[in-house]
Amino acid sequence: MEVVWAVGQVGAVWMAVVLCLIVLPSALGISLGISEAYMWVLVKTLEWATIRLQKGVKKPQPQMPQTPTANGIIERDETPMEKEIARLHRADFEFSHIFYFCRKGFEAIVEDEVTQRFSSEELLSWNLLTRTNVNFHYISLRLTVVWVIGVIVRYCFLLPLRFTLAAIGITSMIVGTTVVGQLPNSSVKNYLSEVVHLTCSRILVRALSGTIHYHNKENRPQKGGICVANHTSPIDAIILTNDGCYAMVGQVHGGLMGVIQRATVKACPHVWFERSEIKDRHLVTKRLREHVADKSKLPILIFPEGTCINNTSVMMFKKGSFEIGGTIYPVAIKYDPQFGDAFWNSSKYNIVSYLLRIMTSWAIVCNVWYLPPMVREEDEDAVQFANRVRSAIARQGGLTELPWDGGLKRAKVKDSFKEEQQKNYSKMLVRNGSIG
């Protein structure tokens, strides 16, 4: 009995501290300086660890050849295929002419520019989150002690704290939106809905030890518009709703996510589709157009890539979001991988494993840039408009722009792409006199 009483007292004190020092200030949109102090200590610790890491390496490491790409491990020849083939084919076809394709094939096997975007971003220095840095298993006793202390802090203090905050935020979201959803449609209901969404999002950001820097707030998405952003993580939506309210678009889920969806849609006009409906492109477009046409509704939040990319690149935007009409508000999101890897490799980790990795990282630090609104020009089709928006986001976020479909994360390259390359090669053979 005494043990139960003691546990109850500890739990009560824990909840009181969490509510008074974190939840209440988050709900009011103020800071007591705890997050800032934590980030200062964290930055200084990582700087010290980097210095110790550099001093602890006794043997000089072999110098790796410099490559023109950020994470490249091979040096590529960027010569276009047409120019390369034209240079090779000065005479009749020779067996050595296939070496160009052999080399390109080896480059693709070793390091292609698509699949590497679906793995975690490489770090320049160890951030004390994993046991090793490249091939250094042991550097110094001090560094090992700091790493052990970090493991204890992250799993024994930060994880329970973040789990508590996440539970409070999710519960508040479900209860708050359910209560607000009972009110008749009015400006009061819309105001209370926005208050609930903003408050709960702020609590959830604190659950991630989030430090977010918003830039160019004068360009924030307005009602009746469409907000499009690059996609790195499921928490992208929380990062954005921490600074403003949006109408979400997505498929209806079951479990806890389904409970949240059913509660939030009562208070806010989110656009949820059944599995059978989301395959009907015309139905999706119709419902989104109806939402955008109502200038009193919140801006729609869409991630046109359709999958998570590893915080280094922006891949092809699907044109559906740009056929709806209305004003597009581009947003660029860039995470700082030094404090934690926000990328979700959904083909490798399930959502539970991913959230555990996020909640046991040091923090989530990112920059969000609101870009000037963009509209589709008269002589521009949906694909061209999507590419223009994607280019603007890539430039602002310092991301690499790739023309590939993010669906390659789970699917193979279409046979039509392979056949196109084969046709181009055969045409060049004929053009250069190698055949016939």
C-alpha positions as CSV (number, residue, x, y, z in Angstrom):
1,M,0.0,0.0,0.0
2,E,2.8,2.4,0.9
3,V,4.5,1.6,-2.4
4,V,1.3,2.4,-4.3
5,W,0.9,5.7,-2.3
6,A,4.5,6.7,-3.1
7,V,4.1,6.0,-6.8
8,G,0.9,8.0,-6.8
9,Q,2.7,10.9,-5.1
10,V,5.6,10.8,-7.6
11,G,3.1,10.7,-10.5
12,A,1.2,13.6,-9.1
13,V,4.3,15.7,-8.7
14,W,5.5,14.7,-12.2
15,M,2.2,15.7,-13.8
16,A,2.1,19.0,-11.9
17,V,5.6,19.9,-13.0
18,V,4.8,19.0,-16.6
19,L,1.6,21.0,-16.6
20,C,3.0,24.1,-15.0
21,L,6.4,24.3,-16.6
22,I,5.6,23.0,-20.1
23,V,1.9,22.5,-21.0
24,L,0.5,25.8,-19.7
25,P,3.3,28.0,-21.2
26,S,2.9,26.1,-24.5
27,A,-0.9,26.6,-24.5
28,L,-0.3,30.3,-24.0
29,G,2.4,30.5,-26.6
30,I,5.1,31.7,-24.2
31,S,8.4,30.3,-23.2
32,L,10.1,30.1,-19.8
33,G,13.5,29.7,-21.3
34,I,13.8,26.0,-20.5
35,S,14.0,24.9,-24.2
36,E,16.6,27.7,-24.9
37,A,18.8,26.6,-22.0
38,Y,18.5,22.9,-23.1
39,M,19.5,23.8,-26.7
40,W,22.5,25.9,-25.4
41,V,23.8,23.0,-23.3
42,L,23.2,20.6,-26.2
43,V,25.1,22.7,-28.7
44,K,28.0,23.1,-26.4
45,T,28.1,19.4,-25.7
46,L,28.1,18.5,-29.4
47,E,30.8,21.0,-30.1
48,W,33.0,19.5,-27.3
49,A,32.3,16.0,-28.6
50,T,33.4,17.1,-32.1
51,I,36.7,18.5,-30.8
52,R,37.3,15.4,-28.7
53,L,36.5,13.2,-31.7
54,Q,39.1,15.1,-33.8
55,K,41.8,14.9,-31.1
56,G,41.1,11.3,-30.3
57,V,42.0,10.1,-33.8
58,K,45.6,9.0,-33.4
59,K,46.2,7.6,-36.8
60,P,45.7,9.9,-39.8
61,Q,42.9,8.7,-42.0
62,P,43.4,8.3,-45.7
63,Q,42.3,11.2,-47.8
64,M,39.2,10.5,-49.8
65,P,39.0,12.0,-53.3
66,Q,36.9,15.1,-53.5
67,T,33.7,14.7,-55.4
68,P,31.4,17.3,-56.9
69,T,28.4,16.0,-55.1
70,A,27.5,16.5,-51.5
71,N,27.3,12.9,-50.5
72,G,28.9,11.3,-53.5
73,I,31.4,8.4,-53.1
74,I,32.2,8.2,-56.8
75,E,33.2,10.8,-59.3
76,R,30.7,11.1,-62.1
77,D,31.1,12.2,-65.7
78,E,28.1,14.5,-66.3
79,T,28.5,14.4,-70.1
80,P,25.1,13.9,-71.7
81,M,24.5,10.6,-73.4
82,E,24.1,12.2,-76.9
83,K,27.5,14.0,-76.7
84,E,29.3,10.9,-75.3
85,I,27.9,8.6,-77.9
86,A,28.7,11.1,-80.7
87,R,32.3,11.3,-79.5
88,L,32.7,7.5,-79.4
89,H,31.1,6.7,-82.7
90,R,33.7,8.1,-85.2
91,A,33.7,4.9,-87.2
92,D,31.7,1.7,-87.5
93,F,30.3,0.1,-84.3
94,E,32.9,-1.5,-82.1
95,F,32.3,-3.7,-79.0
96,S,34.1,-1.1,-76.8
97,H,31.2,1.3,-77.5
98,I,29.1,-0.5,-74.9
99,F,31.5,0.6,-72.2
100,Y,29.7,3.9,-71.8
101,F,26.6,2.0,-70.7
102,C,28.6,-0.4,-68.6
103,R,30.1,2.5,-66.7
104,K,26.7,4.2,-66.2
105,G,25.3,0.9,-65.0
106,F,28.1,0.5,-62.4
107,E,27.6,4.1,-61.3
108,A,23.9,3.4,-60.8
109,I,24.6,0.2,-58.8
110,V,27.2,1.9,-56.5
111,E,25.3,5.1,-56.0
112,D,22.3,6.3,-58.0
113,E,20.7,9.7,-57.4
114,V,17.3,8.3,-56.5
115,T,17.5,5.5,-53.9
116,Q,20.1,7.4,-51.8
117,R,17.3,9.9,-51.2
118,F,15.4,7.3,-49.3
119,S,18.1,6.7,-46.7
120,S,19.1,8.9,-43.8
121,E,21.2,12.0,-44.5
122,E,25.0,11.6,-43.8
123,L,26.4,13.6,-40.9
124,L,29.8,15.4,-41.0
125,S,30.4,14.7,-37.3
126,W,29.1,12.3,-34.6
127,N,26.1,13.6,-32.8
128,L,26.3,11.1,-29.9
129,L,23.0,9.4,-30.9
130,T,24.6,6.2,-32.3
131,R,27.5,4.3,-30.8
132,T,29.9,4.7,-33.6
133,N,30.9,7.4,-36.0
134,V,31.9,5.9,-39.4
135,N,34.4,3.3,-38.3
136,F,35.5,4.7,-35.0
137,H,34.3,2.3,-32.3
138,Y,36.2,3.9,-29.4
139,I,37.7,7.4,-29.2
140,S,38.3,8.3,-25.6
141,L,37.0,7.5,-22.1
142,R,35.5,10.9,-21.7
143,L,33.5,10.7,-24.9
144,T,32.3,7.2,-24.0
145,V,31.1,8.5,-20.6
146,V,29.3,11.4,-22.2
147,W,27.6,9.1,-24.6
148,V,26.5,6.8,-21.7
149,I,25.1,9.8,-19.8
150,G,23.3,10.9,-23.0
151,V,21.7,7.5,-23.4
152,I,20.4,7.7,-19.7
153,V,19.1,11.2,-20.2
154,R,17.4,10.4,-23.5
155,Y,15.7,7.1,-22.4
156,C,15.1,7.7,-18.7
157,F,14.1,11.4,-18.7
158,L,13.4,12.8,-22.2
159,L,11.4,9.7,-23.4
160,P,9.0,9.6,-20.5
161,L,8.6,13.4,-20.6
162,R,7.9,13.5,-24.3
163,F,5.5,10.5,-24.1
164,T,3.6,12.4,-21.3
165,L,3.4,15.6,-23.4
166,A,2.4,13.6,-26.5
167,A,-0.4,11.9,-24.6
168,I,-1.6,15.2,-23.2
169,G,-1.5,16.8,-26.7
170,I,-3.3,14.0,-28.4
171,T,-6.0,13.7,-25.7
172,S,-6.5,17.4,-25.7
173,M,-6.9,17.4,-29.5
174,I,-9.5,14.6,-29.4
175,V,-11.5,16.1,-26.4
176,G,-11.2,19.7,-27.6
177,T,-12.3,19.1,-31.2
178,T,-15.1,16.8,-30.1
179,V,-16.5,19.5,-27.8
180,V,-16.1,22.3,-30.3
181,G,-17.6,20.1,-33.0
182,Q,-21.0,20.1,-31.1
183,L,-21.4,23.8,-31.6
184,P,-23.4,25.1,-34.5
185,N,-21.4,26.5,-37.5
186,S,-20.4,30.0,-36.8
187,S,-17.4,32.3,-36.5
188,V,-17.2,31.4,-32.8
189,K,-16.9,27.7,-33.7
190,N,-14.2,28.5,-36.3
191,Y,-12.3,30.6,-33.8
192,L,-12.4,28.0,-31.0
193,S,-11.4,25.2,-33.5
194,E,-8.3,27.2,-34.5
195,V,-7.4,27.8,-30.8
196,V,-7.7,24.1,-30.1
197,H,-5.6,23.1,-33.1
198,L,-2.9,25.7,-32.3
199,T,-2.7,24.8,-28.6
200,C,-2.5,21.1,-29.2
201,S,0.1,21.5,-31.9
202,R,2.3,23.6,-29.6
203,I,2.1,20.9,-27.0
204,L,3.1,18.2,-29.5
205,V,6.0,20.3,-30.7
206,R,7.2,20.6,-27.1
207,A,6.9,16.8,-27.0
208,L,9.5,16.7,-29.8
209,S,11.8,19.3,-28.1
210,G,11.1,21.3,-31.2
211,T,12.9,24.4,-32.1
212,I,11.4,25.9,-35.2
213,H,12.5,29.1,-37.0
214,Y,9.8,30.6,-39.2
215,H,10.9,33.0,-42.0
216,N,8.9,35.5,-44.1
217,K,5.7,35.2,-42.1
218,E,4.1,37.8,-44.2
219,N,3.7,35.1,-46.9
220,R,1.8,32.7,-44.7
221,P,-1.0,30.8,-46.5
222,Q,-4.4,32.5,-46.5
223,K,-7.9,31.0,-46.4
224,G,-9.1,29.7,-49.7
225,G,-5.6,28.8,-50.9
226,I,-3.4,25.7,-51.1
227,C,-0.2,25.3,-49.1
228,V,2.3,22.9,-50.7
229,A,5.5,21.8,-49.0
230,N,8.3,19.3,-49.4
231,H,7.8,16.2,-47.4
232,T,10.4,14.7,-45.0
233,S,8.4,13.4,-42.1
234,P,4.8,12.8,-40.8
235,I,5.6,15.6,-38.2
236,D,5.8,18.1,-41.1
237,A,2.1,18.8,-40.5
238,I,2.7,19.4,-36.8
239,I,5.6,21.7,-37.6
240,L,3.4,23.9,-39.9
241,T,0.2,23.8,-37.7
242,N,2.3,25.1,-34.8
243,D,2.3,28.5,-36.6
244,G,-1.1,28.4,-38.3
245,C,-4.2,26.2,-38.9
246,Y,-4.7,24.2,-42.1
247,A,-7.3,21.8,-43.5
248,M,-5.6,18.4,-43.9
249,V,-6.1,16.1,-46.9
250,G,-5.6,12.4,-46.6
251,Q,-7.0,8.9,-46.5
252,V,-9.2,7.7,-43.6
253,H,-7.3,5.5,-41.2
254,G,-8.2,3.1,-38.4
255,G,-6.9,2.9,-34.8
256,L,-5.8,6.0,-32.9
257,M,-5.3,8.0,-36.2
258,G,-8.9,7.2,-37.1
259,V,-10.1,8.5,-33.8
260,I,-8.2,11.7,-34.2
261,Q,-9.5,12.2,-37.8
262,R,-13.1,11.6,-36.8
263,A,-12.8,14.1,-33.9
264,T,-11.0,16.8,-35.8
265,V,-13.3,16.8,-38.8
266,K,-16.2,17.7,-36.6
267,A,-14.5,21.0,-35.6
268,C,-12.6,21.8,-38.8
269,P,-13.3,21.1,-42.5
270,H,-10.6,18.6,-43.1
271,V,-10.8,16.5,-46.3
272,W,-10.6,12.8,-45.6
273,F,-11.2,10.2,-48.2
274,E,-12.1,6.5,-48.0
275,R,-9.7,4.1,-49.6
276,S,-12.0,3.6,-52.6
277,E,-12.5,7.3,-53.0
278,I,-8.9,8.3,-53.1
279,K,-8.4,6.3,-56.2
280,D,-11.0,8.3,-58.0
281,R,-9.0,11.3,-59.2
282,H,-12.0,13.2,-60.4
283,L,-13.8,12.9,-57.1
284,V,-10.7,14.1,-55.2
285,T,-10.3,17.1,-57.5
286,K,-14.0,18.0,-57.2
287,R,-13.9,18.0,-53.4
288,L,-10.7,20.0,-53.2
289,R,-12.1,22.6,-55.7
290,E,-15.2,22.9,-53.6
291,H,-13.1,23.5,-50.5
292,V,-10.8,26.1,-52.2
293,A,-13.9,27.9,-53.7
294,D,-15.0,28.7,-50.1
295,K,-12.8,31.6,-49.0
296,S,-13.9,31.2,-45.4
297,K,-12.3,27.8,-45.1
298,L,-8.7,27.2,-44.0
299,P,-6.0,26.7,-46.6
300,I,-5.5,23.1,-47.7
301,L,-2.1,21.5,-46.7
302,I,-0.8,19.1,-49.4
303,F,2.6,17.3,-49.8
304,P,2.7,16.8,-53.6
305,E,5.7,14.4,-53.5
306,G,3.4,11.8,-52.0
307,T,6.2,10.2,-49.9
308,C,8.9,11.2,-47.4
309,I,12.3,12.2,-48.9
310,N,15.5,12.4,-46.8
311,N,15.8,16.1,-46.2
312,T,18.4,16.6,-49.0
313,S,16.2,16.8,-52.1
314,V,12.8,17.6,-53.6
315,M,11.4,15.0,-56.0
316,M,8.7,15.2,-58.6
317,F,5.5,17.0,-57.6
318,K,2.3,15.2,-58.7
319,K,0.3,17.5,-60.9
320,G,-3.1,16.9,-59.2
321,S,-2.6,19.6,-56.6
322,F,-1.9,22.1,-59.3
323,E,-5.0,21.4,-61.4
324,I,-7.4,22.5,-58.7
325,G,-7.0,26.2,-59.3
326,G,-6.6,29.0,-56.8
327,T,-3.5,30.4,-55.2
328,I,-0.6,28.2,-54.3
329,Y,1.5,29.1,-51.2
330,P,4.8,27.2,-51.3
331,V,6.6,26.4,-48.1
332,A,10.2,25.0,-47.8
333,I,11.1,22.9,-44.7
334,K,14.6,22.0,-43.9
335,Y,15.6,20.0,-40.7
336,D,18.9,20.2,-39.0
337,P,20.2,16.6,-38.9
338,Q,22.8,17.3,-36.2
339,F,20.1,17.1,-33.4
340,G,18.0,14.2,-34.8
341,D,17.0,12.5,-38.0
342,A,13.5,13.6,-38.9
343,F,13.3,11.5,-42.1
344,W,10.9,8.6,-42.0
345,N,12.0,5.7,-44.2
346,S,8.5,4.0,-44.2
347,S,9.9,1.0,-46.2
348,K,12.3,0.2,-43.3
349,Y,10.6,1.4,-40.1
350,N,7.0,1.3,-39.1
351,I,5.4,4.3,-37.5
352,V,6.0,3.1,-33.9
353,S,9.7,2.5,-34.5
354,Y,10.0,5.8,-36.2
355,L,8.3,7.7,-33.3
356,L,10.5,6.0,-30.8
357,R,13.6,7.1,-32.7
358,I,12.2,10.7,-32.9
359,M,11.4,10.8,-29.2
360,T,14.8,9.5,-28.2
361,S,16.7,12.0,-30.3
362,W,18.2,15.2,-28.9
363,A,15.7,17.5,-30.5
364,I,13.9,18.5,-33.7
365,V,15.4,21.7,-35.1
366,C,14.2,23.0,-38.4
367,N,13.7,26.1,-40.6
368,V,10.5,26.9,-42.3
369,W,10.4,29.5,-45.2
370,Y,7.1,30.9,-46.4
371,L,7.5,31.8,-50.1
372,P,5.5,34.4,-52.0
373,P,2.2,33.1,-53.3
374,M,2.2,31.7,-56.9
375,V,-0.6,31.4,-59.5
376,R,-0.8,29.4,-62.7
377,E,0.0,31.4,-65.8
378,E,-2.2,31.3,-68.9
379,D,0.3,29.5,-71.1
380,E,1.3,27.0,-68.4
381,D,0.0,23.5,-67.8
382,A,-0.3,21.8,-64.5
383,V,3.0,19.9,-64.8
384,Q,5.0,23.1,-65.7
385,F,3.3,24.9,-62.8
386,A,4.2,22.1,-60.4
387,N,7.9,22.1,-61.6
388,R,8.1,25.9,-61.1
389,V,6.8,25.6,-57.6
390,R,9.1,22.8,-56.8
391,S,12.1,24.7,-58.1
392,A,11.2,27.7,-55.9
393,I,11.0,25.4,-52.8
394,A,14.3,23.7,-53.7
395,R,16.2,26.9,-54.1
396,Q,14.9,28.4,-50.8
397,G,15.5,25.3,-48.8
398,G,19.0,24.5,-50.3
399,L,17.6,21.2,-51.5
400,T,18.6,19.2,-54.7
401,E,15.9,19.2,-57.3
402,L,15.2,15.8,-58.9
403,P,12.8,15.0,-61.7
404,W,12.1,11.4,-60.4
405,D,8.8,10.2,-58.9
406,G,9.0,9.5,-55.2
407,G,6.9,6.4,-55.9
408,L,10.2,4.7,-56.8
409,K,10.7,4.3,-53.1
410,R,8.5,1.2,-53.3
411,A,8.1,0.6,-57.1
412,K,10.5,-0.3,-59.9
413,V,11.3,1.9,-62.8
414,K,8.7,1.7,-65.5
415,D,9.5,-0.3,-68.6
416,S,8.6,2.7,-70.7
417,F,11.6,4.6,-69.2
418,K,14.0,1.8,-70.1
419,E,12.5,1.6,-73.6
420,E,13.0,5.3,-74.0
421,Q,16.7,5.1,-73.3
422,Q,17.0,2.1,-75.7
423,K,15.2,4.1,-78.5
424,N,17.5,7.1,-77.9
425,Y,20.6,4.9,-78.2
426,S,19.4,3.2,-81.4
427,K,18.6,6.5,-83.0
428,M,22.1,7.8,-82.2
429,L,23.7,4.7,-83.6
430,V,21.9,5.2,-86.9
431,R,22.5,9.0,-86.9
432,N,26.3,8.5,-86.4
433,G,26.6,5.9,-89.2
434,S,27.4,3.0,-86.9
435,I,24.6,1.0,-88.3
436,G,23.7,0.6,-92.0
